[in-house]
């Protein structure tokens, strides 16, 4: 059998990659087998090297823990509330503000001051610090529940339809087309008239007129965009949307 040159995958490991065969056919099958064995050994060595060097880590595991499960794990208590009652009590609590720090204390600070480790110890410690807090908060909340119960008795199908119409039609329209209200409020403050701009005037960046003065109505974020391609040569009224309405700014 003739000798043949051997080319290596890795010169340090001396793992054969390609062999140039110059021998007889009866030696060909063992050489093909050795080539696949070489590939297999190479990848095994690569994987082992990566694991030993810390480049390959186990797949990260994650799961979600519900607040209810956390409370159950820590306190061993899983209260059973009838359907919808927690939503109603949450709504009532938002209105009554029964569990605000003024009534129950600043809980984020109290839990840091708490010297114990177990839930039972926490109940005893908190009760000693705020002996009337739970009863006071409960009274405030229940008083609001009674008010909501009375209000619920006034809700009939006609009132529900009226509410839906107000939400879908009136409030949505006002939320999208509020320029008229802005112009009116400024005109009232300046004791003058107002009007909305026509199509030709709108093409020039004019939204309306306060008296005889053309104005444009823009969000307050417009102030921070000095490189806008649109050039407006009229006075600008800025507005900022808030939770309960719109705040407007002008300097003319």
Steps between C-alpha positions, in 0.01 A plus 500: 500500500632842403532778750270801456513851633257599777346848558381586848196684637703632791875497472546475879253213548616323183146397410498385137258692276583410139719219382631480147475134418759345275468135596295207368117470514506235773623769741233758403218385736709525821615846396140627451409357840797676660395831340155490667652393829733801476206737446316351796799530730557858389146614591511313831823677590354837398195450721706383797734798461207744493339345807825502697568863405150610602389608150200266506244539776196299590175632349348774715178398671220742585146489627236743627386519862159656559460754780234274645747211517765719662254609768395139554862381529586766756183517706333164445174691443299479178178698552205403280310802370174471305523580130527873412516611865873575493458718189221695671701541821804616302282760327353612831848521652619725217216740578521476880882488515452282804842336492708814446802556733297754695282213623711184494852647509780494246519123458821506292676663794327297770603170343863620510467584869339164579757297700346154454500242223166319508154613393350447843767722651425766240126498589576543870761771441285701256196477727707636786625788283161582344234353731203679333618508138322188371165596654524861378585394147220244499246761615604744227482232236164365613353850504599540134357154420164618634518810280582291195217264584255794502644629173471155341128504579461804275656328199248370247532405133433854382774640722744238372423597139547867587841423651609298196390777262693756704814287495491387137361813337546810715830432677670344198400797282613749763828315541579526130347839414578719798645800312164676510484477879857633531424798276178570689667494843773743388247728330290506817809587705585784259134605467497470124362272229643191335448277200646188349715522189374407154670244272716763324609646833577154641737439207704797631527349850214705647255321730282796587471863596490676836332824405685592179820319599577171320633229732623143475429235763786260570595247773756627750750244365513714184725742689780243514503443123676806353597333172148421378453561127167674567540878538218674689502879497208546739461496877500152647280369780655199671304232680589210727261213559441415863297225662202726564527736204734724302739768624561783254780757468517822297695826513298757306 
